[in-house]
Amino acid sequence: MTQSIARPLTGQLVNYRHQALAAPTMLDEGTLAPSHVAEVVAQHGFQGRDRLFPPHGTLWTFVLQVLSPDGSCREALSRVRPWQIANGQTPCSPNTGSYGKARARLPEGALASLARQSGQRLCEQVPQGWLWKGRRVKLVDGSTVTMPDTEANQAAYPQQKGQQPGLGFPIARLVGVFDLASGSLTPLGVGPYQGKETGEMALFRQEQCYLHRGDVVLADRYYSSYWTLAGLYQRGLDYVGRQHSRRKTDFRRGQRLGREDHVVVWPKPAKPAWMDQASYDDLPKELRVRELRVRVTRRGFRTQVFVVVTTLLDAVDFSAQDVADLYRARWHCELDLRSLKVALGMDVLRCQTPEMVRKELWVYVLAYNVIRAVMVRAALHAGLGPRELSFTGAVQALNGFVPALVLAEESVQRALLDALWVSVAAHRVGKRPNRVEPRAVKRRPKAHKLLRVPRQKARKQLEMGRAA
């Protein structure tokens, strides 16, 4: 199944006649094309041989694994083996050892590059009519994921301090930047849940280099500080977010633009401990910021009055109502995180080591962007917007069509793709303007006892005949 003679990576892909290579190329013609994957992994120092699982085949199997509701390596191989047999190939072993080693060989940097490129390519394909006043809007928010409780994971991503040793799970902090028009995820910041320079603001600063001049950053009140706005201003980026709770707003001061709408000056605060002196000196001594009050007249909404801050100072091109409507779209970030963590199952990761955990995260991002690419093409095909389509419906349609796409003849593939776009476009998000729902759950959890001692200790207590 494997040969010891080293060959160029592109040669591996030519000799690897597994027809599954066609499916990712059809769904994402740029990022997942075999030649492009070969180029990226080679740039990150991958040294490969002619194997049963070359990089592109391993990557696509990994993507299918995270798309599957089961999500296990065994289930991923149960998809690969029928394709191999149908194409006259010698099927791989049902044992997951070879596939696990192939996943470990994939360079972490290559997966990160491919994931970012997939999101950026999708942003560039968005029609001009989908943009907000001709500007790309980036949604920023933070979240967390947990992973198996291994010593290596605990060392890299320790559990929360409030939990007793052995009772918690390793936890990582994420900061994602989503594109409002397409829903794609471009950069993703990953770090421990606690520690120096591991907060949302620090991770977001690391990801700002992947934003482009002219973008508008849309975030919640946590990001509305002088440091965020000044840093974005230096990069040619604008900001829209809710006023921070510690900053007071007085509409009697500043340059008046309208009722409860003005421009004020934020002076530069003292240098924080995390910033070096050179970076501090480069920031402007003061920053002109627009503040406007938004009043929600719809009954049932939790917040009735709040203040939005922005660096969009032109009240003619960007009216107060325009800015208020844009801030309301920030909720899409919460929905995108839900799609990524709940619909795809990224909330709880499976890998046993920190390096594989990060690889798993990047493959989730890549799979998420593949689904978003399918939704964009389906929306264009149906004359809709991608935000009108159901993410879960797209996942279900993709899982149903991929086996047929892999085995279909070229003459049938076009018809299958057209049917896929129709199926995805048929699952639309219901029109529920001004929806009001209680922030509570109805279904009660099962009444299991809580594990209050480490699992190993609980096992010993059971063996000794004592209750855990």
Number of C-alpha atoms within 10 A of each C-alpha: 9 9 10 9 8 13 13 13 23 17 14 21 21 11 10 17 13 21 17 21 19 19 22 24 15 17 19 18 14 18 25 26 18 21 16 16 24 22 14 18 23 18 12 15 11 17 14 19 18 20 18 20 21 21 25 25 22 20 21 19 22 25 23 25 22 25 23 17 15 12 19 15 19 15 16 23 22 14 14 19 16 15 19 18 13 13 14 10 13 12 17 19 12 16 11 16 11 15 22 13 12 18 20 14 15 22 20 20 17 22 24 20 18 22 27 22 20 27 27 20 17 24 21 11 12 17 12 13 10 15 15 14 12 12 14 22 25 24 25 22 21 21 16 17 18 20 23 19 21 15 14 15 24 20 13 17 23 21 25 15 9 7 10 12 13 17 14 18 21 23 25 23 20 22 23 25 28 26 26 25 23 25 28 28 30 25 26 23 19 24 21 22 22 16 10 9 12 18 18 22 18 15 20 24 14 14 18 16 10 13 19 12 14 15 19 23 24 29 22 18 17 15 22 22 17 17 18 15 23 24 18 21 18 13 15 14 20 23 23 28 27 23 23 17 12 8 9 9 16 11 18 10 11 16 13 15 18 12 10 16 23 22 22 19 14 14 12 15 11 7 12 10 7 9 10 10 11 8 10 16 10 11 16 13 13 14 17 17 19 23 29 25 20 20 12 14 10 11 10 13 12 11 11 12 10 13 20 22 26 23 21 20 18 12 16 8 10 13 16 22 12 13 20 21 12 16 20 11 14 22 13 16 23 15 14 22 19 15 18 20 18 14 18 21 18 23 17 15 21 16 18 15 19 19 15 18 20 20 23 22 22 24 25 25 30 29 24 27 27 25 22 24 24 25 29 27 22 26 21 16 13 14 10 16 18 26 18 15 21 19 27 16 19 24 24 16 20 22 15 12 16 19 16 14 24 18 20 16 11 10 8 12 18 14 11 16 18 13 15 23 22 16 17 26 28 16 16 16 14 9 8 7 6 10 8 12 8 8 6 6 7 6 6 6 7 6 6 6 7 8 11 11 14 14 13 9 12 16 15 13 13 11 11 9 9 10 10 17
